[in-house]
Amino acid sequence: MPYITGMPHPNNLRSIRGRLKLSQRAVSERAGFALSYYQQVEDGESVPTLIKARALAAALGVTVDEAFPSDLPIAANE
């Protein structure tokens, strides 16, 4: 799926975070990111690089494929 500027980019972060009963702040701190950046990614406003997607998935204890299914975009550059 191509990266389309201005379009929301869905992911599974919110549902995984909810299942784990974690706050956005807790996940952002675990991943080492600012809360505002995490919120942008979770809301689909920002697409993480592969390195950042790995950090977010690890913070939630899931694989990158679970957090960002392969039919969803991941940015190639930081």
C-alpha positions in Angstrom: 0.0 0.0 0.0 1.5 3.3 -0.9 2.1 6.1 1.6 -0.5 8.8 0.9 0.2 12.2 2.4 -2.8 13.7 4.3 -4.6 10.4 4.7 -4.9 8.6 8.1 -2.6 5.6 8.6 -4.4 3.0 10.7 -2.6 0.7 13.1 -3.4 -1.6 16.0 -1.7 0.4 18.7 -4.9 1.7 20.4 -6.5 -1.7 20.6 -3.3 -3.4 21.9 -2.7 -0.7 24.4 -6.3 -0.9 25.6 -6.1 -4.7 26.0 -3.0 -4.2 28.1 -4.6 -1.4 30.1 -1.7 1.0 29.4 -1.9 4.7 29.1 -0.5 6.5 26.1 2.1 8.0 28.4 3.2 4.6 29.6 3.7 3.3 26.1 5.5 6.4 24.9 7.9 6.2 27.9 8.5 2.5 27.3 9.3 3.2 23.7 11.4 6.2 24.5 9.3 8.7 22.6 7.6 11.9 23.4 3.9 11.5 24.3 2.9 13.8 21.4 4.8 11.7 18.9 3.1 8.5 20.2 -0.3 10.1 20.0 0.3 11.1 16.4 1.3 7.6 15.4 -1.6 6.0 17.3 -4.0 8.4 15.8 -2.7 7.6 12.3 -1.4 11.2 11.8 2.3 10.0 11.5 3.8 6.9 10.1 6.8 5.6 12.1 10.1 4.4 10.5 10.8 0.7 10.8 13.1 1.4 13.8 10.5 3.4 15.6 7.8 0.8 14.7 10.0 -1.9 16.3 10.4 0.2 19.4 6.6 0.8 19.7 5.9 -2.9 19.2 8.5 -3.9 21.8 7.0 -1.4 24.3 3.7 -3.2 23.8 5.2 -6.7 23.8 4.0 -7.6 20.3 5.5 -8.0 16.9 5.7 -5.2 14.4 3.3 -7.2 12.2 0.7 -7.2 15.1 1.1 -3.5 15.7 1.4 -2.5 12.1 -0.1 -5.2 9.8 1.7 -5.6 6.5 -1.0 -4.0 4.5 -0.5 -0.8 6.5 2.3 1.7 5.5 5.6 2.2 7.4 7.8 5.1 6.4 11.1 4.3 4.8 13.0 7.2 6.2 13.3 8.9 9.6 
